Amino acid sequence: MAGRNPRRVEPLAAAAGLPSRVVALDDPAGLDAALADVAVVVHLAGPFAETAAPMVEACLRSGAHYLDVAGEFAVLEGLLRYHGEARSRDLMVLPGSAFAVVASDCLAMWVAKRLPDARRLHLGFSRFRLGSRGSYRTALDMLTGEVPVRRGGRLETVPAGRLERAFDFGRGPVVCAAMAWGDVATAHRSTRIPDVTTYLETFPWERIGLLWTRYLAGFRGLARPIAETWLRSLPEGPSRAERDRERMIIVAEAEDRSGNIVRARMTTPQVYDVTADAAVVIASKALTGDLQAGVRTPAQAYGAELLTELGGVEIRDL
């Protein structure tokens, strides 16, 4: 277990029975020394927009495979620039080894196999009721007034709050708003479906608020201190009991040119439990040489069948 702050890293490592190393991401020489005998890195230090590149570059220098739990589409898309170097070094770079985007990426491939000529993919996520400070901070940073979508294989943006779609999470159709999600970067690569949109279950007042974010984007700097005060008031993350009570639901819909649609609904444990499970499963595979060199998505590397190795995941074809 490694990190920059010995007062935090060492007690955590001791509690888990692990050795610890103290190193900062802005210390390339220190990173190289820390990774000299490491085969796989599971990178957990957000925000990944700032931390992913230094760790990927250190892994490429030292010969370690790289995994992370990033969910930001810009990070997942940006790391593609390391694909050629990773392949030439026979190393795997697999960001999104977490609930985002393992669950949805594999579910996207699941429906794509049922409709091989699909041209459009819609992914709907039930609302998140529990989060950590870091997750909420990332979400606030992504409220820019524009939502990324994939059209014709290319990334585009649409105004926030403009696109809506109803999904049935098991209790009847509910309206969801298009939101930024990592699958905008990964699902096209996994399935070759050219049009990808991701949605989140939202209340009516939330959808109205999204419409206003594009007009208020210029005031984000002024609002940042207020947001940071609010974030500091939150607990670091949900408790074990809270996580045990929450289930997440994802619906994937693949559509072809003729309007044929196939749907599947997946129910999973709480997002942080799926993240821990997925990261350990993938790291274990990489340690045994079960991997694909280059920058990969979870479904590219391990197929939709990866879902069957995660505890508590249920899939129903609709």
C-alpha positions as CSV (number, residue, x, y, z in Angstrom):
1,M,0.0,0.0,0.0
2,A,1.5,3.3,-1.1
3,G,0.7,7.0,-0.8
4,R,2.2,10.4,-0.1
5,N,1.2,10.8,3.5
6,P,2.9,8.4,6.0
7,R,0.5,9.3,8.8
8,R,-2.4,7.9,6.7
9,V,-0.7,5.2,4.7
10,E,1.1,3.4,7.4
11,P,-1.9,2.8,9.8
12,L,-4.0,1.6,6.9
13,A,-1.3,-0.8,5.7
14,A,-0.7,-2.1,9.2
15,A,-4.5,-2.8,9.7
16,A,-4.5,-4.8,6.4
17,G,-1.3,-6.6,7.2
18,L,0.5,-5.1,4.2
19,P,3.9,-3.4,3.7
20,S,3.7,0.3,2.9
21,R,5.7,2.7,0.8
22,V,5.6,6.5,0.9
23,V,5.9,8.2,-2.4
24,A,4.3,11.2,-4.2
25,L,3.1,11.3,-7.7
26,D,5.2,14.4,-8.5
27,D,8.4,12.5,-7.7
28,P,9.2,10.4,-10.8
29,A,12.4,9.0,-9.4
30,G,10.6,8.0,-6.2
31,L,7.8,6.4,-8.2
32,D,10.4,4.4,-10.2
33,A,12.0,3.2,-7.0
34,A,8.6,2.3,-5.5
35,L,7.5,0.3,-8.5
36,A,10.8,-1.5,-9.2
37,D,9.5,-4.8,-8.0
38,V,5.8,-4.3,-8.6
39,A,3.9,-6.2,-11.3
40,V,0.5,-4.6,-11.1
41,V,-0.6,-1.2,-9.9
42,V,-4.2,-0.5,-8.8
43,H,-4.3,3.3,-8.8
44,L,-6.8,4.8,-6.4
45,A,-5.6,8.3,-5.9
46,G,-8.1,10.8,-7.4
47,P,-8.8,13.2,-9.0
48,F,-7.7,11.1,-11.9
49,A,-7.6,14.0,-14.3
50,E,-4.5,15.1,-12.3
51,T,-3.1,11.8,-11.1
52,A,-3.6,9.2,-13.8
53,A,-0.9,10.3,-16.3
54,P,2.0,10.4,-13.8
55,M,1.2,6.9,-12.6
56,V,0.7,5.5,-16.1
57,E,4.0,6.9,-17.2
58,A,5.7,5.5,-14.1
59,C,4.2,2.1,-14.8
60,L,5.4,2.2,-18.4
61,R,8.9,3.1,-17.3
62,S,9.1,0.4,-14.6
63,G,7.2,-2.4,-16.5
64,A,4.1,-2.6,-14.3
65,H,0.5,-3.2,-15.6
66,Y,-1.8,-0.2,-14.7
67,L,-5.3,-0.4,-13.4
68,D,-7.4,2.4,-11.9
69,V,-10.9,3.1,-10.7
70,A,-11.5,6.3,-12.7
71,G,-14.9,6.9,-14.1
72,E,-14.5,10.3,-15.8
73,F,-14.9,10.0,-19.6
74,A,-12.2,12.5,-20.3
75,V,-9.6,10.5,-18.3
76,L,-10.7,7.2,-20.0
77,E,-10.4,8.8,-23.4
78,G,-7.2,10.7,-22.7
79,L,-5.3,7.6,-21.6
80,L,-5.7,6.2,-25.2
81,R,-2.6,8.2,-26.1
82,Y,-0.5,5.5,-24.2
83,H,-1.9,2.6,-26.3
84,G,1.1,2.3,-28.7
85,E,3.7,2.5,-26.0
86,A,1.9,0.1,-23.7
87,R,1.6,-2.5,-26.5
88,S,5.2,-2.2,-27.5
89,R,6.2,-2.9,-23.8
90,D,3.6,-5.7,-23.6
91,L,1.9,-3.9,-20.7
92,M,-1.8,-3.5,-20.1
93,V,-3.3,-0.1,-19.1
94,L,-6.9,-0.7,-18.0
95,P,-8.6,2.4,-16.5
96,G,-12.2,2.0,-15.1
97,S,-11.5,-1.2,-13.2
98,A,-14.4,-0.4,-11.0
99,F,-18.2,-0.2,-10.9
100,A,-17.5,2.6,-13.5
101,V,-17.0,1.2,-16.0
102,V,-16.8,-2.5,-15.5
103,A,-20.5,-3.1,-14.9
104,S,-21.9,-1.0,-17.7
105,D,-19.1,-1.8,-20.2
106,C,-19.7,-5.5,-19.9
107,L,-23.5,-5.0,-20.0
108,A,-23.0,-3.0,-23.2
109,M,-21.2,-5.9,-24.8
110,W,-23.9,-8.3,-23.5
111,V,-26.6,-6.5,-25.5
112,A,-24.3,-5.9,-28.5
113,K,-23.8,-9.6,-28.9
114,R,-27.6,-10.0,-29.1
115,L,-27.9,-7.4,-31.8
116,P,-24.7,-7.4,-33.8
117,D,-25.8,-4.7,-36.2
118,A,-26.7,-2.2,-33.5
119,R,-26.1,1.4,-34.3
120,R,-27.2,3.1,-31.1
121,L,-26.6,2.2,-27.5
122,H,-28.4,3.8,-24.5
123,L,-27.3,3.1,-21.0
124,G,-29.5,4.1,-18.0
125,F,-28.3,4.2,-14.4
126,S,-30.6,4.2,-11.3
127,R,-29.9,7.2,-9.1
128,F,-27.0,7.1,-6.6
129,R,-28.1,7.5,-3.0
130,L,-24.7,7.1,-1.4
131,G,-21.4,8.6,-2.3
132,S,-18.1,9.7,-1.0
133,R,-16.6,13.2,-0.8
134,G,-14.3,12.3,-3.7
135,S,-17.2,11.1,-5.9
136,Y,-19.3,14.2,-5.2
137,R,-16.3,16.4,-6.0
138,T,-15.7,14.7,-9.3
139,A,-19.4,15.0,-10.1
140,L,-19.4,18.7,-9.4
141,D,-16.4,19.2,-11.6
142,M,-18.2,17.5,-14.5
143,L,-21.2,19.9,-14.4
144,T,-20.1,22.2,-17.2
145,G,-23.4,22.7,-18.9
146,E,-22.5,20.3,-21.7
147,V,-22.9,16.5,-21.8
148,P,-20.6,14.3,-23.9
149,V,-22.2,11.8,-26.3
150,R,-20.8,9.6,-29.0
151,R,-22.2,10.1,-32.5
152,G,-20.9,8.3,-35.5
153,G,-18.0,7.1,-33.4
154,R,-16.9,10.7,-32.5
155,L,-17.3,12.6,-29.3
156,E,-19.7,15.4,-29.4
157,T,-21.5,17.5,-26.7
158,V,-25.2,18.4,-26.2
159,P,-26.6,21.0,-23.8
160,A,-27.1,19.6,-20.3
161,G,-30.8,18.7,-19.6
162,R,-31.7,18.5,-23.3
163,L,-31.7,14.7,-23.8
164,E,-34.1,12.5,-21.8
165,R,-35.1,8.9,-22.1
166,A,-37.3,6.6,-20.0
167,F,-35.8,3.4,-18.6
168,D,-37.5,0.6,-16.6
169,F,-35.4,-0.2,-13.5
170,G,-37.9,-2.8,-12.4
171,R,-40.7,-0.5,-11.1
172,G,-42.0,0.9,-14.3
173,P,-40.5,3.6,-16.7
174,V,-38.8,6.5,-15.1
175,V,-37.3,9.6,-16.9
176,C,-33.5,9.9,-17.0
177,A,-31.4,12.8,-18.2
178,A,-28.3,12.4,-20.3
179,M,-25.2,12.7,-18.1
180,A,-21.5,12.4,-18.5
181,W,-20.4,8.8,-17.8
182,G,-17.2,6.9,-18.6
183,D,-19.0,4.6,-21.2
184,V,-19.1,7.5,-23.6
185,A,-15.4,6.9,-23.9
186,T,-15.3,3.1,-23.5
187,A,-18.5,1.5,-24.9
188,H,-17.8,2.4,-28.6
189,R,-14.4,0.7,-28.3
190,S,-15.8,-2.4,-26.6
191,T,-18.9,-2.8,-28.9
192,R,-18.1,-0.8,-32.1
193,I,-21.6,0.8,-31.7
194,P,-21.1,4.3,-33.2
195,D,-23.8,6.2,-31.2
196,V,-23.6,6.0,-27.4
197,T,-25.6,8.0,-24.8
198,T,-25.5,7.6,-21.0
199,Y,-28.4,8.6,-18.7
200,L,-29.0,8.9,-15.0
201,E,-32.3,8.7,-13.1
202,T,-33.2,12.2,-12.1
203,F,-36.1,14.1,-10.4
204,P,-37.9,16.8,-12.3
205,W,-36.3,19.6,-10.3
206,E,-32.8,18.1,-11.1
207,R,-33.5,18.1,-14.8
208,I,-34.6,21.7,-14.6
209,G,-31.3,22.5,-12.7
210,L,-29.3,20.8,-15.5
211,L,-30.8,23.1,-18.0
212,W,-29.4,26.0,-16.1
213,T,-25.9,24.7,-15.6
214,R,-24.8,25.9,-19.1
215,Y,-25.8,29.5,-18.1
216,L,-24.2,29.3,-14.7
217,A,-21.0,27.7,-15.8
218,G,-19.2,31.1,-15.7
219,F,-19.9,31.4,-12.0
220,R,-18.3,28.1,-11.0
221,G,-15.3,29.9,-9.7
222,L,-17.4,32.0,-7.3
223,A,-19.4,29.0,-6.2
224,R,-16.4,26.8,-5.6
225,P,-15.6,27.9,-2.0
226,I,-19.3,27.2,-1.1
227,A,-19.2,23.8,-2.7
228,E,-15.9,22.9,-0.9
229,T,-17.4,23.9,2.5
230,W,-20.4,21.6,1.7
231,L,-18.1,18.7,0.6
232,R,-16.1,19.0,3.9
233,S,-19.3,18.6,5.9
234,L,-20.0,15.2,4.3
235,P,-18.7,11.9,5.7
236,E,-15.8,10.3,3.8
237,G,-18.1,7.6,2.5
238,P,-21.0,5.4,3.2
239,S,-20.9,3.0,6.1
240,R,-20.8,-0.8,5.8
241,A,-24.5,-1.0,6.9
242,E,-25.5,1.7,4.3
243,R,-23.7,-0.1,1.5
244,D,-25.3,-3.4,2.4
245,R,-28.8,-1.8,1.9
246,E,-28.2,-0.2,-1.5
247,R,-28.5,-1.9,-4.8
248,M,-27.7,-0.4,-8.2
249,I,-29.5,-1.0,-11.5
250,I,-28.3,-0.5,-15.0
251,V,-30.4,-0.9,-18.2
252,A,-28.7,-1.3,-21.6
253,E,-30.6,-0.9,-24.8
254,A,-29.1,-1.6,-28.2
255,E,-31.0,-0.5,-31.3
256,D,-30.4,-1.1,-35.0
257,R,-31.3,0.9,-38.1
258,S,-34.6,-0.8,-38.4
259,G,-35.7,0.1,-34.9
260,N,-35.2,-3.4,-33.4
261,I,-34.2,-3.0,-29.7
262,V,-32.7,-5.5,-27.3
263,R,-32.6,-4.7,-23.6
264,A,-31.0,-6.1,-20.5
265,R,-31.2,-5.1,-16.9
266,M,-28.5,-5.6,-14.4
267,T,-28.7,-5.4,-10.6
268,T,-25.5,-5.1,-8.6
269,P,-24.4,-4.5,-5.0
270,Q,-23.5,-0.9,-4.0
271,V,-21.0,0.9,-6.2
272,Y,-18.1,0.8,-3.8
273,D,-18.5,-2.9,-3.1
274,V,-18.5,-3.6,-6.9
275,T,-15.5,-1.4,-7.3
276,A,-13.5,-3.3,-4.7
277,D,-14.6,-6.7,-6.2
278,A,-13.8,-5.7,-9.8
279,A,-10.4,-4.2,-9.0
280,V,-9.3,-7.3,-7.1
281,V,-10.6,-9.7,-9.8
282,I,-8.9,-7.8,-12.6
283,A,-5.6,-7.4,-10.7
284,S,-5.6,-11.1,-10.0
285,K,-6.0,-11.9,-13.7
286,A,-3.2,-9.5,-14.6
287,L,-0.9,-11.0,-12.0
288,T,-1.3,-14.4,-13.7
289,G,-0.7,-13.1,-17.2
290,D,-4.4,-13.1,-18.2
291,L,-4.4,-9.7,-20.0
292,Q,-4.2,-7.9,-23.3
293,A,-1.4,-5.4,-24.0
294,G,-2.3,-1.8,-24.7
295,V,-4.9,0.5,-23.4
296,R,-8.0,-1.7,-22.9
297,T,-11.6,-1.5,-21.7
298,P,-12.8,-4.1,-19.2
299,A,-15.0,-5.8,-21.8
300,Q,-12.2,-5.7,-24.4
301,A,-9.9,-7.4,-22.1
302,Y,-12.2,-9.9,-20.5
303,G,-15.5,-10.0,-22.3
304,A,-19.0,-9.6,-21.0
305,E,-18.4,-12.8,-19.0
306,L,-16.4,-10.8,-16.5
307,L,-19.7,-9.9,-14.9
308,T,-20.2,-13.6,-13.8
309,E,-17.1,-13.3,-11.7
310,L,-18.4,-10.4,-9.6
311,G,-20.4,-11.3,-6.5
312,G,-24.0,-10.4,-6.3
313,V,-24.5,-9.3,-9.9
314,E,-27.7,-10.4,-11.6
315,I,-28.6,-9.9,-15.3
316,R,-32.0,-10.3,-16.9
317,D,-32.6,-10.1,-20.7
318,L,-35.8,-8.1,-21.3
